[in-house]
Amino acid sequence: MELITVFNHEELRKLQTAVIVEMWDRVMGTGSGKRKFNAEFNPEEQETIKRLYKIFYKWHFGKVGGTGIPQKHQMTIQTYELTKRACNFFGMY
């Protein structure tokens, strides 16, 4: 069984997902950045982060200025925790 949690706009905004989008090319465009990414996250987490990056990109920069952070978005607690870890990783790079 998997518990899905719905996060509101304010909770999503506080996650600071824009840092992943803004730093993605800088981190993933360097050998040392990729190595650190591979060391920090296992392959399953890496695939999830790549999928989340595409979602966050749409929110912040997709189609003429982005769609904006939605009023509600659902994800598992594990995905939420992984998102926080990824935000910290990309923010510290």
N, C-alpha and C positions, 0 to 999 in steps of 0.2 A: 504494500500500500504506500502511496506517495501523497504527501500533504502539499497542496498548492495554496500559496498565500497571495492575496491581492494587495499590491502596494499602490498608494495614492500618489498624486503628482508631487506633493511636497517630500514624501519619503524617497521617491525616485530622484528628485532634484538633489537631495542631500547626499546621494550616492556618489555624485561627481563623475558620472559616466563620460563626460566630455573629455576627461583627461586621457582615457583609453583611446578615443578617436584622435585627439590632437597629437598624442605621442606615438601612435602605432607605427607610422612610417619611420620615425626616428629610431625607435627601438628595433623594429624588425628589419630595417635597412642596413644594420651593421652586424658584423660577425659576432662581436662581443654581446650585443643586445640579444641576438638569437640564442646564443649559448646560455645567457642568464635566464632567458625565458624558458628554454628547455630544461634547465636545472631547477627552476622554481615550480614548474607545473608539469604534471604527468601528461602523457599523450591524450587521454580522455579530457582532461581539463583544458588542454590547448585547443582541442576541437570545439569545446563549448565556448571558450573565449573568442575564437574566430567567428562563431555563429553570433555571439552577442555583439561583437564589434560591428557586424553588418546591421544589426538592429539599432545600435546606438548611433551609427553613422547616419542612418535615415532620420533619427530624431534630431540630430544636431546640424547636419549639412546636406542631407539628401534633398533633391528636387527643389530648387529655388529657396534656399535658406533653411531647409529642414522642415520636418513635420511638427517639430516641437515635442517636448516630453509629454507623453499621454496623461490623461487624467487618471487612468488606472492601467496597471500592467500586472499580470500574474506570473509567478515563478516559484520554484521550490525554494525552500530555505537553503538547501545546498547550493543552488545556483546563486542565490543572494549572497551567501558567504563567499563563494568563488568570485563574484563580481567585486565585492569589497577588497579581496586579496589582489585582484587584478588592478583595481584602481590604485591601490597602494604601491604595487609594483611599478606601474607605468608612471605614477606620480613621483616616485623616488629616482627614476632613471635620469 
